[in-house]
Amino acid sequence: MYIEEISTGIRHKIVITQVDLHDYERLTPERFFFDWKKEKYFEVLKLYRVDINDILGVISIQTKSDEWYHHIRLLSVSIENAGYTKIYDRIVGNLITYVSKRAIEDFGEKACVTLVPKTKLMPHYIQKYHFIPVGNVLCLTIPEIFTLIEEYDHD
């Protein structure tokens, strides 16, 4: 998996791993828009470049094993990677793809990933990441998950 530096088109390999306790000191609301310490009791993952240990994106997930899905509780990129002036592209797509692959590993053909985004972001998630709207919830099931994997994890 990789992210792409927008100004140069250079691709950088990335790593997605569990957030360590000391990482929460770096996950400030000023840089990541939320108080990530509130997510400590859920599974929180970080994305960073292989060659630079600087967190660029974070995702919190809750596993619903009895219902065969992973729910994305919170998702954010660092402030310098948000909006039209962002440095890197593909951060959010890689995080969603990682969770989607985990859903397949955990639940097989019944895999599902859900997200309840801010209303204004719904069309963006539907168009860019292939989510299917179900009321105010967005879902990825096997066909959409395979599309994401093909797009973001085909190396």
C-alpha positions as MATLAB code, in Angstrom:
seq = 'MYIEEISTGIRHKIVITQVDLHDYERLTPERFFFDWKKEKYFEVLKLYRVDINDILGVISIQTKSDEWYHHIRLLSVSIENAGYTKIYDRIVGNLITYVSKRAIEDFGEKACVTLVPKTKLMPHYIQKYHFIPVGNVLCLTIPEIFTLIEEYDHD';
ca = [
       0.000    0.000    0.000;
       1.183    3.510   -0.691;
       0.298    7.186   -0.441;
       1.032    9.671   -3.189;
       2.755   13.006   -2.702;
       0.495   15.369   -4.612;
       3.125   17.942   -5.638;
       5.510   15.372   -7.152;
       3.444   12.251   -7.841;
       6.006   10.237   -5.853;
       4.579    7.139   -4.173;
       5.620    6.324   -0.616;
       5.053    2.927    1.011;
       3.010    3.029    4.193;
       2.495    0.993    7.346;
      -0.723    0.653    9.335;
      -0.319   -0.531   12.938;
      -1.910   -0.231   16.357;
      -1.551    3.106   18.125;
       0.804    2.836   21.124;
      -0.025    4.552   24.413;
       2.696    7.159   23.838;
       1.205    7.977   20.402;
      -1.807    9.604   22.058;
       0.433   12.521   23.071;
       0.978   13.221   19.359;
      -2.671   12.718   18.392;
      -3.775   16.189   19.446;
      -7.088   17.799   18.461;
      -5.089   20.618   16.860;
      -3.450   18.223   14.408;
      -6.061   15.438   14.142;
      -9.333   17.336   14.791;
     -10.536   15.076   17.638;
      -9.581   14.048   21.166;
      -8.222   10.614   20.298;
      -7.609    9.751   23.959;
     -11.364    9.128   24.179;
     -10.911    6.242   21.727;
      -8.352    4.332   23.845;
     -10.871    1.627   24.691;
     -11.455    0.775   21.040;
      -9.031   -0.449   18.418;
      -7.123    2.565   17.098;
      -4.794    2.262   14.111;
      -2.269    4.726   12.692;
      -0.918    5.163    9.179;
       2.591    6.422    8.535;
       5.241    6.300    5.820;
       7.710    3.408    6.059;
      10.643    5.830    6.018;
       9.238    8.493    8.381;
       7.594    7.697   11.720;
       5.115   10.583   11.542;
       1.443    9.686   11.922;
      -0.525   10.878    8.882;
      -3.891    9.220    9.506;
      -5.806    7.538   12.328;
      -8.862    5.299   12.475;
     -10.853    3.878   15.393;
     -12.868    0.715   14.825;
     -15.323   -1.301   16.832;
     -15.790   -4.961   15.978;
     -19.311   -6.377   16.050;
     -18.471  -10.091   15.780;
     -22.022  -11.274   16.420;
     -23.220   -9.178   13.470;
     -20.190   -9.751   11.171;
     -18.954   -6.220   10.721;
     -16.399   -3.616   11.700;
     -17.737   -0.151   12.470;
     -15.524    2.865   11.804;
     -16.063    5.041   14.865;
     -13.687    7.840   13.962;
     -11.396    8.576   11.032;
      -9.024   11.479   10.494;
      -5.991   12.642    8.585;
      -3.448   15.082    9.975;
      -4.295   18.739    9.385;
      -1.650   19.115    6.677;
      -3.317   16.280    4.746;
      -6.870   17.626    4.850;
      -8.649   19.580    2.151;
      -7.411   20.996   -1.124;
      -3.927   21.859    0.175;
      -3.093   18.360    1.431;
       0.398   16.948    0.970;
      -0.505   13.277    0.459;
      -3.417   11.557   -1.226;
      -4.800    8.050   -0.486;
      -4.530    8.166    3.337;
      -8.254    7.692    4.009;
      -8.633    5.103    1.239;
      -5.781    3.034    2.653;
      -7.236    3.119    6.172;
     -10.695    2.075    4.960;
      -9.168   -0.655    2.778;
      -7.153   -1.996    5.718;
     -10.308   -2.290    7.845;
     -12.148   -3.857    4.904;
      -9.468   -6.519    4.473;
      -9.693   -7.252    8.190;
     -13.454   -7.675    7.826;
     -12.892  -10.322    5.136;
     -10.315  -12.098    7.326;
     -12.689  -12.029   10.300;
     -16.066  -12.631    8.649;
     -15.430  -14.076    5.176;
     -18.272  -13.676    2.693;
     -20.434  -11.941    5.332;
     -17.887   -9.142    5.788;
     -19.207   -5.629    6.172;
     -17.735   -2.253    7.153;
     -19.953    0.588    8.373;
     -19.482    4.297    8.891;
     -21.766    7.127   10.035;
     -20.180   10.230    8.480;
     -21.061   13.877    8.854;
     -23.971   14.533    6.490;
     -21.936   16.823    4.230;
     -19.304   14.076    3.746;
     -21.772   11.340    2.752;
     -21.620   12.005   -1.019;
     -17.812   12.049   -0.873;
     -17.616    8.627    0.827;
     -20.167    7.196   -1.598;
     -18.396    8.511   -4.698;
     -14.745    8.065   -3.726;
     -14.816    4.952   -1.518;
     -17.837    3.088   -2.975;
     -19.921    3.090    0.232;
     -23.592    2.164   -0.112;
     -26.060    4.355    1.839;
     -28.477    2.596    4.186;
     -30.361    5.386    5.935;
     -27.760    7.517    7.720;
     -25.248    4.636    7.740;
     -22.790    3.891    4.951;
     -21.825    0.264    4.277;
     -19.224   -1.672    2.347;
     -19.944   -5.312    1.552;
     -17.975   -7.828   -0.488;
     -18.331   -6.244   -3.967;
     -17.349   -2.771   -2.714;
     -14.581   -4.185   -0.522;
     -13.057   -5.981   -3.521;
     -13.209   -2.741   -5.520;
     -11.340   -0.909   -2.735;
      -8.715   -3.636   -2.456;
      -8.154   -3.505   -6.213;
      -7.773    0.268   -6.066;
      -5.646    0.624   -2.913;
      -3.849   -2.666   -2.289;
      -2.914   -4.122   -5.647;
       0.906   -3.904   -5.342;
];
